[in-house]
Amino acid sequence: MVRELATHIANGPPITVQLTKRALYQGAISTDLHGQMELELHYNATTMATEDRKEGTRAFIEKREPVFKGR
């Protein structure tokens, strides 16, 4: 189960995975909730503007596996 989850995450959109890891790390070392929420909003806006997000949506609608390119 752990390997399946790790594989699923590793096959995700690279930018989103990278920013999620950063947010988790920052959350682990920070006690500033407001700052963390601002960071999350920034990362969310960043990922929403990527080609990979559009590809993920298209793949979902077309019922196929997405092909992420890290853009």
Order of alpha helices (4+ residues) and beta strands (2+ residues): alpha-alpha-alpha-alpha
